[in-house]
Every structure is written in structure tokens, then in C-alpha cells.
Amino acid sequence: MRRWQADGSIDRVFAGSVDQLHRDQLLDLANIHGDGTTTAAKKGGDNLGYSGHKHLKGDKVVAFSDRNCNIIAPFVTAPGNRNESPLLRDALPKLTAMARAIGANLQGSTVSLDGVYDCRENRRAIFNRGMRPNIPENPRGRKAPKRGRRRHFDAAIFAERFSTIERVFAWEDTFRRLLLRFERISAVHYALKTLAYTMINLRHYCRS
């Protein structure tokens, strides 16, 4: 497993699943939903951190899905005590790189995120890639109310996250090996997580 992760074989399998979905027109990239999730670690290991908010020691990932609950970009990983907001700037280049690889156009797409990602840098990073942020304003992000016109926010698009990215994370929890992190080595755990996301993408071809 470590050797496959090192040479990128599992990543190519995942990219192939996204490409096949795009070829079969099963991707809906009008609205892209992103979020982070934290996995508790049963044992020790690398890339772990204690999350005071979650009250557990583990690691987290930030991933993107389309409106049909397909994971469309490689996830970004970090220790559990890392703030999710700066991780978005590392995740967006992977999203646009995947879009170029499969020949998809993200210009004009809406990127819907939780209020924890509400900051000027994240909004600028989305705008610079030709996409439109849909992030609720977080009052804890500023000491005084923002003057001027309110930022665009569509509550209906934001509500889709509970039937898209949150559903994907719920499906991920059905893989018992990923419900808790048992692997001490991060590369092995992330390889298994990538395989799980690939299987979620390929569910369209297994319904018969």
C-alpha cells in the first residue's frame, strides 16, 4: 500500500474515476461544495494533532464534491489541530488542476463553503480562478460590521451541502477502516481514504 501511494498509482485511479464521470456527463459542476472533516486516531502516528474543538486527537481533510455527491479533487490533509480556513488555498489548486486534466470548465461555478472559510484571502483565491464564492459571513471574523454592500450569499445553494459533501462524509464512515484511524503511517491511511472516495465515485456503475 505504501509503495502504491508513493508512486501515485492510487491517485491515478482516483483521477481516472473523475475523468470517467466527466466523460459520461455525470458531473454537475455548477455548484461545488467543500468542507473539512476530522478523523479520530486510535493509535499514535505522524500528522496528528489534538483538536480542542472536537476533543480528540486525529487528522483532518478538506475535500470538494459536485452536486451529485462525487469527489472531484484530491483532498488536502492536516493535523487535527490545524485551522481549516488556510487549507482552502492549498485545496483550490488541486481542484483547478483536476478540472484541466479532465477538460472541465469551472468558469462561473459557485464554490459553497462553511462560514469557517469566510476571509478575504479565501474569497480572493476563488475569484482569481474565475469562480464565485458562496460563503456565509462569519461575525467572529471581524471586530466591527463590514461597511458597504453585503457579500453575495445564496442560502439555497448553501443548504445543498447537507445533501452533498456532508452525505459523502457519511458514506465515508461506512468504511469501517476509515471510521477511526488505525494506521500509524499517514500515507497508508490516506491511500485507503483515496480508495474509498474512488469507490464512492464509481457507485453509478454498480447499481445494476
Stockholm file with secondary structure:
# STOCKHOLM 1.0

chainA/1-208         MRRWQADGSIDRVFAGSVDQLHRDQLLDLANIHGDGTTTAAKKGGDNLGYSGHKHLKGDKVVAFSDRNCNIIAPFVTAPGNRNESPLLRDALPKLTAMARAIGANLQGSTVSLDGVYDCRENRRAIFNRGMRPNIPENPRGRKAPKRGRRRHFDAAIFAERFSTIERVFAWEDTFRRLLLRFERISAVHYALKTLAYTMINLRHYCRS
#=GR chainA/1-208 SS CHHHHHTTHHHHHHHHHHHHHHHTTCCCCSEEEEEEEEEEBSSCCSSCEEETTTTEEEEEEEEEECTTSCBCSCCEEEETTSCHHHHHHHHHHHHHHHHHHHTCCCTTCEEECCGGGCSHHHHHHHHHTTCEEECCCCGGGCSSCCCSSCCCCCHHHHHGGGGTHHHHHHHHTTSHHHHTBCCSSHHHHHHHHHHHHHHHHGGGGSCC
#=GC SS_cons         CHHHHHTTHHHHHHHHHHHHHHHTTCCCCSEEEEEEEEEEBSSCCSSCEEETTTTEEEEEEEEEECTTSCBCSCCEEEETTSCHHHHHHHHHHHHHHHHHHHTCCCTTCEEECCGGGCSHHHHHHHHHTTCEEECCCCGGGCSSCCCSSCCCCCHHHHHGGGGTHHHHHHHHTTSHHHHTBCCSSHHHHHHHHHHHHHHHHGGGGSCC
//
